[in-house]
Amino acid sequence: MKINLIEYFETTLRECAGKTAVWDKEREITFDSLGKYSKSLAWEIVQNENAIKRPIAVYLNKSIESVYADLGIVYSGNFYMNLDVKTPVERIKNILELVQPVAIITNNQFEKNIKDVVPDGISLINLDLIDWEQLSWNDDELKSRLLLLIDTDPLCIINTSGSTGTPKGVVLNHRSFFDFTEWALEEFKFTGNDVIGSLSPLVFDIYSFELCLLMSKGCSMVLIPDNLSAFPVTILKLLQEKKVSFIFWVPTIMVNIANMDLLSQMSLPDLKLCWFAGEVFPTKQFNYWHHKLPNVEFANLYGPIEITLDCTYFKVERELRDEEPIPIGFPCRNTNILILDENDRQVIVKNVEGELCVRGTSLAMGYYNNPEKTAAAFVQNPLNKSYPEIIYRTGDIVFINERGEIVFKGRRDSLVKHLGYRIELGEIEHVIINKLKLVKNGCVVYNFAKKEITLFYEAEKEMTASEFRVAIGRELPKYMIPVVYHYLPELQRNTNGKIDRLFYNRQINN
């Protein structure tokens, strides 16, 4: 029985020593060297901090250095928290004040950005100041520290948006990553020959799962630079060059590739498996990928950050109409999905909506240093009054279709009462973007003060309000037609590529 993820990695280091572990632009590093850098950094942490089971932040760009920084932290018996170097420093300051990591790992390039906002008591470990010529560590001491851990100790903190402006630090443990990784290895038959096209930012949980594949199976990671998101042709060329076999992406860039018809110009002969998650993938653009790459296995995964990676999945093994939403499917192994109505009763009738709730080892441990928000989201299972059993309330509305598949409907907090009607704003978006194809991307929000449905949209050119109303009026009742329209060349997005709905809500409700 494995207790921490380093036990995966130690086996891989013995079996894959000379194999390339990570490609980073023109650089690459073998598993043997990656292990040595990770252990040497772990020893540096032990010698300078002597902390155990404490958070250590990483403030680096996505690189070979960030990979061995995360692994080094875990080797030292601590847990990592990756920070986004593009985040405004005031937000970084808020995170550091909340979490109070014992140290921040950075380098000369990025230290100057945050040194003035680091709270007292948090030390800086600058990779550029370490003498890497003489890599050294005490194996016995590192092993003894790892023996102090159990599988419910934290592996990482991942920050997610908070309504107060300070992100919430979601704590995920070793056991939950073991659980998901073991399920994925069995269900999708990963091998040590797989090459990962790693596009997600460091701060996203997808990246942490990619590290698990690297540690557990010796999969190689191709780090796709953040700035290439605007250059999908370059990304596809990189996938070809490195013979990438697995990608796990947020759909936004896949939608762009479909809209540009790039897969007609470029083949991906080595790609075997494509996962997507994080937001709704418009079915028309998904069908483009599905038809252009008939030999690739596609799966839609679903799960909020408070669940380790994902809790449901749907292997796309049948044809889907362009106007049909892609189901989120079925629970992953060792995960139970509850669909509860407004009175906390279980929904058992097909096509009846309810809130998706999750129980199982995949649940996060809560929000770091935030017991109030933890207690509000991680609650006693209302269906079980016999003993303590925590579930996570996602706030997402779903239903079970005639095939028994779970289908995502929208956010509970995007359900509004307007003119006496209960309206799901996501439904309006679906009609405008997917069915009518009036715009490339859109975000529908509600102005509570003026009681107006508002559309922010991204399109090749601006449309008049009357053009919108006439077109939408053919599909939706009058009370669901947006009143206000804002044209933007490009919608604001979060670091993980999703449209920043909170930003647009604030635009009209502050």
C-alpha positions, 0 to 999 in steps of 0.5 A: 500500500502506497502512502505518498506519491513519492513512492510512485516516483521512486519506482519510476526513477529506477525504471526510467532513469535515462528517459526524458521526463520533461521537455521545456522549449529547447531544454529537456531533463531525464528522470534521473536528473529530475530526481537529483534536482528534486532531492537536492532542493528538498535537502535545501528546504530541510536544512533552511526551514526544517518544516514538515507538513507545511505549505511552501509556495512556488512563484515560477513560470511553468518550466523544468524548475517548477516541476522539480520545485513541486517534487522537491517540496513533496520530498521534503515532507511538505506540500506545494502551492503554485502561484501565478506569476501573472497575478497582480501582486496585491492578490498574491499578497492576499494569498500569502497572508491567508496561507502563511507558507513557510517559504516561497521558491522563486528565482531572480526573474520573479523575486523582484516582483513580490519581494516587497509584498511578502509578509514577515516570517516567510523566507525566499528560496532563490533557485539562482542562488543555489550551487547546483554544481554539487547536488547533495542530499541525505537519503536516509533523512528524506526517507525518514521525513516521508515516513512521518506522512500518512495518505490523508496529509496534504499534497498541495493547495490550489487557489480558487476565486473567493467572493470577498476578493481573497482566493480560497486555498483548496487543500487536496491530499495524497490519498485523493490523488492516488484514488483518481490516478489509479482509476485513470490508469485502469480505465484509460490504460495509460502506459509509460510510452505516453507523452503529455501535451501539458497546456494547463497553468501551474495553478490548475489541478490538471497540471498536478494530475500530469505530475501524477502520471509522470511519477506513476507511469514515467509519462513524459511531459511536454510543457506548452508555454502559456504565450502559445495559447494565442498561436494554436498552429504552433501548439499543433506543430509541437504536438506533432514534433514531440509525438504527444499521445495525451492531452487534457485541456480546457475547451477554449483553445479546442474551440479556436482550433475548430473555428480555424479549421486547423485539423484539416491542415495538420494531422495528429497521428500520435494522439490517442486520448483527449480529455476536456474539462473545466467548462462546457465544450460547444458540441458543434466544435467538439464534433469537429474534433471527433470527426477529424480525429476518428482514432482518438478516444475523447472523454468529457470530465467534470469536477469542481476544484473542491474534488480532486480532479474530477468526479464524473466522466463521459466517454464519447462513444456515440454521435451527438447532434450539434445542439445536444449538450455533451453529458458529464456522464457517470461517477468515477470509481469510488465516488458517489454522486447525489442529486438533491432537490431544494428540500435536500431530497434525492432526485430519482426521476429522470429529467428532473433537475437538482444540485449535484453533490459529491461524497468519497475520498475525492473530496478536498480537505477544505479551505486552508485557514478558512473554517467558515467557508469550509463548513458552508461547502463541506456539509453533513450528508442530509440523507444520512443522519446515523453517523458523520459523513461529509459531502461537497455541495457543488452548486451545479444543477444537473439532471439524468437523461433517458440514457441514465447519463448525468447532464450539466444544466448550469450553476445554481447561482446562475439561476435567476428569477426574472419577471416571475420566471425562473431562468437559467442564464446558461440556457440563454448562452447555449441558444445564442452561441451553440444553436443560433451561432450568433457569436463566437463566445458569450457571457450572460449575466443579470443586473439585479438593480435594473432587472436586466439580462445582459449579454457580453459577447465576442464576435467578428463584428458588432450586431445591433440589439434589434438583430439579436432580439429578432434572432433570439426571439425565434428560439426563446420567450420574450422574458428570456431575451437579453435587454443589454448587449456589450460587444468586445473583441475578446472576453476577459478570461481567468488563468485557466482559460475560462470566461471570467463570469465574476468579472462581468457580474461585478461590471454591472452589479457594483 
